[in-house]
Amino acid sequence: MPECDVFLFQLAIYLAKAKKNNVAYMTAIATRQDVEKYGNLPVPLHLRNASTKLMKELHYGKDYKYFHDDPSAKDQEHFPAELKGRTYIQ
């Protein structure tokens, strides 16, 4: 592990010198508010892995678009319906 010490120090120095902003702070506030308001929401069906026959019958993974194969996937919703269109990091 001694070989990685220098990389950890380089990372710490880089982060200490990096320009600071409040994006993480504002993101933490927004996400906490949504968790308090909506609780633990289910993952949308099209994002769930259909690893069994039953899951396929329940439409897990149906209509999922893989971004690297389908550029229109950039418009695919990744949040539960209650958070549709939500953006946390600007």
Secondary structure, DSSP 4 states (H G I P E B T S, - for coil): -HHHHHHHHHHHHHHHHSPP-SHHHHHHHHHHHHHHHH-SPPPPGGGS---SHHHHHTTTTTT---TTT-GGGGG---S-GGGTT--S--
